[in-house]
């Protein structure tokens, strides 16, 4: 039995164990969650010297107005802490793919990251192989089930409280 709230004394609720079919699906989903990011990142590192997070940051910057975002907006998009995102953006900045600028507004200081021409070109060069890898690992094996998977994934995204927005295609340089 599990308590329904940690640290509070409440009635214990019985555990709703996974059934055989549910357990099978969950274990396979967990395998995907643990393995797919590494498979995507391996290709990006090999072919484009980019982490998956770095690719996602460049892709997000490429589709927003002025190709600029506050670091806090990038952190929200990536579901990452500001220090983690700052470190990732610093690596992109070291390569000349983004710039960072400290700004002030409404009595607060914040940092804006902006995609550079070199970053846009690098993203455009990296995107075809990345998309081919996504197709090879995810889209093609699922066939028509891939689009149906979208509704299920969106419900999980909503349950986790994550934004449900979709990135547009990266723009050509």
Secondary structure, DSSP 8 states (H G I E B T S, - for coil): -EESSTTS---EE------HHHHHHHHHHHHHHHHHHHHHHHHHHHHHS--HHHHHHHHHHHTSGGGEEEHHHHHHHHT--HHHHHHHHHHHHHTTSEEEEEEEETTEEEEEEEE-HHHHHHHHHHHHHHHHHHIIIIIHHHTTHHHHHHHHHHHHHHHTT------------
